[in-house]
């Protein structure tokens, strides 16, 4: 019976769930409702036509062009063996074999030697199968083994049934849980046991003691089976490890000091920053404040009156006002802190929908506003120009004087000031009174220091003195800490 006419088995449903887990490990968002939709798609389309199933699942699971590309990549590798042969019935494969045989006889290009070799191979195979049949007449255990579905698939070279058995065995042992290369041997053994290889091993051990002529043919089938299972496990390990290792690497990068990141990882770290920013933007989308004046929102007013038999006790108005808190970011871009400033600015400018009024200032020996650079250039290019213009030896006192001249009058009760720096002032005047003036005018002052708290106040660090002019100060030297602090900042600005 063709596979399309057969309802998907429980094993194939588990296989589909494992595929969805794989998509999630590759950052494709799939909700429980979408999982149920995928089950309905598979039940409706069947598993026989691979391309049709692929297109149906893609429509149910992939929501963006990027997710669709990941879906097709994972589908091609995950289902390349478990579904490829399901679409070909035994009758189709038999017909193809007859066609190939006819072409071989009618084509002059086929040499007599090749035909003779094929005939010899077929004769040898027939003699081996006859040897097994003869040995099983006097050996009930061997006859029982040869009658098992596994040996029937191996003897008949039935790749369709064997691949289906591999998929069902993989589902039964939950092969999707493989994570490390050291687990490959363990999962290979568990799959072999699930397919019934233990009976084959016991029979081989007994035949070896008896020096039976059936020993070598059975060993050959055992080796073929083991090779197939090892390849299957290897394939799924590579597929599962790809997504899991990427997640592990992302987690590792997000917890690594930004100053320790190697150049080859910077592109991935930039993408992590953008992902974090998108997540925070969705979480902290600005709420609208509704006023009791403006244009009447008739739809909402009528709906609200339904509970009162149509009497309009409550009116709703369309006039809204967006809250726009101001954020001033002051970043030390001297050599020891430049990497941290780069990622803070990248984070803030990736949150423009949530924090629309961001003014940026960069300093080392002197300070200047760099907001225009971010308006004129892409974020990455603007950050490079910032580091080029303002890098150098650090002078917090002079830089605070420059800031007071440029922006102190613009600070009000809706302004949040973020200072990123290690507070190491090369034993200069820290201009603490300017920091206190900023503290008094602003809604809050947040200081992010990439150094460990244990180093605050040591050497030429003025951090302990600056603490008296901060509402909040924290150690911040990796993406995880930066995300957490920005998340708290957005909560306070809601």
Secondary structure, 3 states (H helix, E strand, C coil): CCHHHCCCCHHHHHHHHHHHHHHHHCCCCCCHHHHHHHHHHHHHHCCCCHHHHHHHHHHHHCCCHHHHHHHHHHHHHHCCCCCCCCCCCHHHHHHHHHHHHHHHHHCCCCCHHHHHHHHHHHHHHHHHHHHHHHHHHCCHHHHHHHCCHHHHHHHCCCHHHHHHHHHHHHHHCCHHHCCCHHHHHHHHHHHHHHHCHHHHHHHHHHHHHHCCCCHHHHHHHHHHHHHHHHHHHHHHHHHHHHHHHHHHHHHHHHCCCHHHCCHHHHHHHHHHHHHHHHHHHHHCCCCEEECCCCCECHHHHHHHHHHHCCCCCCCCECCEEECCCEEEEEEECCCCCHHHHHHHHHHHHCCCCCCCEEEEEEECCCEEECHHHHHHCCHHHHHHHHHHHHCCCCCHHHHHHHHHHHHHHHCCCCEEEEEECCCECCCCCCCHHHHHHHHHHCCEEEEEECCCHHHCCCCCECHHHHHHHCCEEEECCCHHHHHHHHHHHHHHCC
